[in-house]
Amino acid sequence: MQIAKKLLSYVLQYCKENNIKRVTLLTDNTNKNAQKLYERFGFKSSSMAVMRNFL
């Protein structure tokens, strides 16, 4: 998971430097490792609904 931490750190720093005010991440409900990582970086659960259409 080390590469994920480095990548997320880089992206968030880039966003701060470029005045990007919001970052949204999506993960499956079963991907608890990713959710824990995101929470360590300050992300919170959202009430947004994901819509999909498999063709």
Rosetta blueprint (number, residue, H / E / L):
1 M L
2 Q H
3 I H
4 A H
5 K H
6 K H
7 L H
8 L H
9 S H
10 Y H
11 V H
12 L H
13 Q H
14 Y H
15 C H
16 K H
17 E H
18 N L
19 N L
20 I L
21 K L
22 R L
23 V L
24 T L
25 L L
26 L L
27 T L
28 D L
29 N L
30 T L
31 N L
32 K H
33 N H
34 A H
35 Q H
36 K H
37 L H
38 Y H
39 E H
40 R H
41 F L
42 G L
43 F L
44 K L
45 S L
46 S L
47 S L
48 M L
49 A L
50 V L
51 M L
52 R L
53 N L
54 F L
55 L L
